[in-house]
Amino acid sequence: MNKNSDQPKKLAGEIAHKLRAPLTAINGYAQLLDTKFPDKSRPEARWTKEILRECDRLTRMITEITEKYSA
């Protein structure tokens, strides 16, 4: 493989790594908050669930990007 064909793969890997670190922290804090709101009807509990859903969505997107460029 030549250098130019490796650049998208390398860039995708670097971007994925830089996005996963803060996303992991956000997800961890949201999971912690989720345990603090046993009453799931409270607005805070709904907001926390939304954060967790969006973290999952972003994780899937990052995985798709890395898989696409690692092939």
N, C-alpha and C positions, 0 to 999 in steps of 0.2 A: 504494500500500500504506500501511496505517496503521502507527503506531509499535508497537502491540502485536503485530502479525503479524511484525514484523522481529525481535522480541526472541529468539524461539527460535533463529533463524538466527544472530544475533549471539552468543548464548551458546554455541551449538555450535561456532562458529568460535573463540571465545576458549578454550574448554575444549580443543579439538583442538590449538591452538597450544601451550598450557601442558603438554599431555601429550606432544606430539611432541618437544619440546626434550630433556627428560631421557631419553625413550625412545631417541632417536637416540644419545645418549651411551652409554647402556647397551649398545645394539646394537653400537656401534663398539668398545667395550672387549671385548665378547664375541667379536667377529670377530678382534680382536687375540689374545685368549687361544686361540682356535681354531687359530691358526697356530702356537702354542707347544706344542701337544700332538699331535705327529705320530702317536703311538701312540693310536689311537682307542678302544682297549679300557680305557684308564685312566679312573678315575672322574671326574677333572677334565675330560676330553674329553667325557664323557657329560653332565656338568653344563652345560658350555659349550653343547653342542648344544641342551639343553633351554632355556637362556636365549635362544638365537637363535630357537628355535621359538616361544617365548612372545612375544618381541619382534615377530615376524611376525604372530602372532595379534592382538596389541594394535594393531598398525599397521592391520590389516584392519578391526578394530572401529572405530577412529577414522575411517578412511576412510568406512565405512558410515554412521556417524553424521553426518559432514559432508555426504555426498551426500544423505542423507535430509532434512536441514534446509536444504540449499541449493536444493532443487527448489521 
